[in-house]
Amino acid sequence: MPQSTADQPPGASADAPEHRTRGVVPVLAFAGIAVAVMQTLLVPVIKDLPALLTTSAADATWVLTATLLAGAVATPIMGRLGDLYGKRRMLLASLAVMVAGSLVCGFTDDLVVMIVGRALQGFGMGAIPLGIGIMRDLLPPRRLGSAMGLMSSSIGVGGGLALPAAALIAQHADWHALFFTAAGLGALSMLLTVLVVPESPLRAPGRFDRLGALGLSAGLVLLLLPVTKGGDWGWASTTTLGLFGGAVLVLGLWGVWELRIPAPLVDLRTTARREVLLTNLASIMVGVAFYAITLVLPQLLQLPRSTGHGLGMSMVVAGLCVAPLGVTMMFVAPLYARISARRGPKVSLMLGLLIIAAGYGAGLWMMSAAWQTVVISVVVGAGIGLAYSSLPTLIMGAVDPSETGAANGLNTLMRSIGTSVSSAVIGMVLAHTSVRAGTVEVPSMQGFRIAFLIATAAVLVGLALASFLPSRDRTKRPVLLASGGDTPDRQAAVTVRP
């Protein structure tokens, strides 16, 4: 018979005693890293995609855009499905679709089939919010802070570590091996999840909002498509403006629908709460800042020295120089837990943003040697690690247990929107400030510095937003909730499957 979670120990379900959750954190973090590897694996061969797929440069970018769009759609939808039908079940489904997409890509050289496979890979992004939700449901309070920090940062950890590994594979093997590597990591994640991670017994009431899912999917595609392709189509073109207008219309109608039904895909009233709204807006800014460094440093490192500002490194060495970005994020997670326990997640977020700003500020004058790029990667990685670790705690402290998956899915979506905006804006800046090197146009040092200034400005906006979050004293109850101490009145809508 279902029973209220108020009858259970804080932070851990009755079905998941301590000895059954010992391996949960590394397994879920590994799943997050596997998803990040999938996102990053094509970076070393981006410039070669037109030749590899026998297509134009403009059409080849759809291989990247498809993953972005599918991931944006998948994160909130899979999060809500996890709340309703089981987070572990939906985590396995996300990973299974990602593995299938990787295999599709691994066996084709056809552009259309490759785009389909990459779209399927994008569904793996749902693993991040689902993993965070599982941790909240199963882990005791003393383990939750560092665990969520590691899971939230796994997307950066995997991305940073994947760059040199993918470069090495691309240089010494057929490029399809990149996809088989992603498939292998995804399959291993599935196996470990089945063996180690228990299902959360918590379920939200209600039915899945199919019309809401369709509306959100259409709205996100209409919004993100011109963001990613506007540089190619022209920002003032009829296509770009028409898609933006369509996004406003569809998302507006979707919002009206979500406010009218009893069990919406995304509870917009909850999303409008001060803590949730400010955290999501700050997440966009963190996403902008995170992607800037991954766009700038690999190009700076690989540009020939003959350009006057390039560092002339190989693809593998460039990846190794940027790898500390992800490694630092991984080691910052335990530090976040200590800071958050003493000062609260708001302080952790603001400290992380300040460190990111310091890293980009120093980077304006530290781009003349490879060791300097390593320093920038370490500093910015530390800041992003703190910021990313703070976000799920802030979100989960402000929402009901029944909304954990959907709320974290929406927050992950906000970060994805930030990276999309960063890619579009910084890509446009680098294109418009390029200089001629022989017969080709290459990014200029001026463009790299403007990109860092854009990232710094985004961080400062995020810092201003974070400053309006409630202080620790005013958020004592939500912080407790984020640590697993749920109160009975907020659990009334949650049932436990025996």
Secondary structure, 3 states (H helix, E strand, C coil): CCEEHHHCCCCCCCCCCHHHCCCHHHHHHHHHHHHHHHHHCCHHHHHHHHHHCCCCHHHHCHHHHHHHHHHHHHHHHHHHHHHHHCHHHHHHHHHHHHHHHHHHHHCCCCHHHHHHHHHHHHHHHHHHHHHHHHHHHHCCHHHHHHHHHHHHHHHHHHHHHHHHHHHHHHHHCCCCHHHHHHHHHHHHHHHHHHHHCCCCCEECCCCCCHHHHHHHHHHHHHHHHHHHHHHHHCCCCHHHHHHHHHHHHHHHHHHHHHHHCCCCCCCHHHHCCHHHHHHHHHHHHHHHHHHHHHHHHHHHHHCCHHHCCCCCCCHHHHHHHHCHHHHHHHHHHHHHHHHHHHHCHHHHHHHHHHHHHHHHHHHCCCCCCHHHHHHHHHHHHHHHHHHHHHHHHHHHCCCCHHHHHHHHHHHHHHHHHHHHHHHHHHHHHHHHCCEEECCEEECCHHHHHHHHHHHHHHHHHHHHHHHCCCCCCCCHHHHHHHCCCCCHHHHCCCEECC
